Amino acid sequence: MNHIIRHRHRRWLVRGLLGCVLALVGPILGATETRADFEAALAGLDARDFADKLRAIAEVARSGDPRSETVLAAMLDGRLAVTRAGGRLVVLPAEHGDAVDVRSGAPVPGLGARQTSRVRINNRLRGVLRDAIASLRLASPDRVVRLDAARALVGGVDASSLGTLRDALEAEGDAEVRGVLEVALAMAEARSDDVDTRLAAVRAMAGSLRPEVRGLLREMGDEERESDPRVRSAARDALDAIEAEVALYGHLSSLYFGVSLGSVLLLAAVGLAITFGVMGVINMAHGEMVMLGAYTTYVVQTLLPDALEISLLVALPLAFLVAGLVGVLMERGIIRHLYGRPLETLLATFGVSLVLQQTVRTVFSPLNRSVSTPQWMSGALEINPVLAFTYNRLYIIAFSIMVLLALVVLLRRTRFGLEMRAVTQNRAMASAMGIRTSRVDAMTFGLGCGIAGLAGVALSQLTNVGPNMGQAYIVDSFMVVVFGGVGNLLGTFVGAMTLGIVSKLLEPATGTVLAKILVLVSIIVFIQRRPRGLFALSGRAAEA
C-alpha cells in the first residue's frame, strides 16, 4: 500500500514538473516559431512575381512579430530595399541616418542608392499593404494605437477594406474606438450602390461631428450626386442636426477664448487698478511693464536652452522682480514729484513708455522674438472633433485666478495690505496714524508693475514678443479698470471677464475691429450712467 502511495506521489510530482517546464518553455517556443515564420516570410517580399509578394505580405502580417508593421510601412513608403552585396533586407532612413537591417535590427552605415535595390510595389500591393498595416494597428493591445488607426481610416476606406474593418469592429471592446470604426464603416457603405445600405449609412453617421462626415452628408444631400430622394432627405436632416451642434460648440469655443482673453486682461489690469486706486496715477507705461515681463521670459529661455520645461517657472519670479523694480524706480524718480497733477503724470509716463520701447529695440532689435512653449503646456484637451481646449490657455486661466487670490490674501491678511487699504480710503488719516504713505506708494506701484510683468510671461505663450506688444493691451486694461470700478479687485475681475467674453462672442459675427468699437461704445454709454463703474470704491480714488 505504501508502495502504491509513493508511486502516485512520484507521478504527481513528475506531472507538476512537466507542467512548470511547459509553462516556462511554451512562450519561448511560441516566440521562436513566430520569429521563424516572420523571417521565412521576409524572403518573399523581394520576389519577382507580385503574387508571391502578396502571399509574403499576408504571412508577415499573420506572423505576429512586432517588427511586421515597421517592415510593411517601410515597403509602402518605398524605403524597403535589398543590399546588392549580400542580399540583406534593410529599411532605408526617411531623411538622414543609417539604414537598419530588418532581421537583426542593427544599423548598416554607408548604404546609398548604389548599394541597394528598392523593393518594387504596384497599386494593388499598396492597397494590400494599407489593409495589412491597418489590421496590425487595429489589433494592437495599446488602445491609443487602435484609436489613431481607426481615426486614420475615417474617409479612407474602400470596398476592399470593408472586411478588415468589420473584423476589427467585431473584435473591438473599447467604446470610443468602436464609435470611430462605426463611422468609418458607415462612410464606406455610404458609397454603396444599394439604396437601403446608403440610407442605413446616413443614419449611422447622424450625430458624428467629424468634418469628413459633414462633407459626405453634404454631397449626399445634393440632387446631382444622390438620386434617391429618401437618402437626400435623410442626409439633409442629419447634416442640419450636426451643423446646429457644431454651432453650439463654436459658441463654447468662443466662450473659452473669451475667458482666456479675460484672464490676460485681468493680469494686465489688476495692477493698474491698484495703482490708480491708491495713488490716482494714470500710468501710460503700464503696457511696457507687460513687455518687460515677456522679454524677461525670452532672456531666461535664451540663457537656459536645455531647461525649457522649467524656464517658464524660473521666468515668473524674475519677471515680477524686473517689472516691479522698474516700477519702483519710476515712482521714486518721476511720479512722486508729480502727485496732484494728473495730466503731467500721464505725459511723463507716456514718455517713459517711449523710452522703454526704444531701449528694447536697441537691445533686442525691433524684430519680434518667439518664446517656446514647454511640453507640459503644449497640446490640447480634445472634447470632440470640433471642440478642444488648448493647455496653454488653461494654464493661463488657472494662473490668473491664482494671482488674483494671492493678491486678495495680500490685501486682506498682511500689514502691507492693511496699510494700502488705509491709504486708499483716507490718505491724510493714514499718514496721521503713522503710516509712511510715500513708502506705500512706491511699494504699491512696484506691486502693480510686477503683476503686469507676470501678464507678460503669460502673453509670451500666446503671441510673439515685441517692443509694441504692451500697447495692444493698455487701452483694454484702462477699459477694464473704469468699467469694473477703480481700485476694486472684484470689479476688475468682472470687468476683465466681461470684456474678454463679449469681445470673443462678437468677433465671429462682426470682426475684430468692429467688436472692439462696439465694446468701447458700450462702456462709454455705461460710464455715462455709472461714472464710478460696476463696483464703486469709497475714499480718495472716488473723490478724485
PyMOL commands that set and color helices and strands:
alter all, ss='L'
color gray80, all
select helices_A, chain A and resi 2-46+50-62+68-77+123-138+143-153+159-171+175-189+195-205+211-220+229-279+286-303+308-333+335-337+342-364+375-377+391-413+415-425+427-432+437-459+471-484+489-510+512-529+540-543
alter helices_A, ss='H'
color red, helices_A
select strands_A, chain A and resi 80-83+89-91+99-101+107-108+116-118+380-384+387-390
alter strands_A, ss='S'
color yellow, strands_A
deselect
rebuild
show_as cartoon
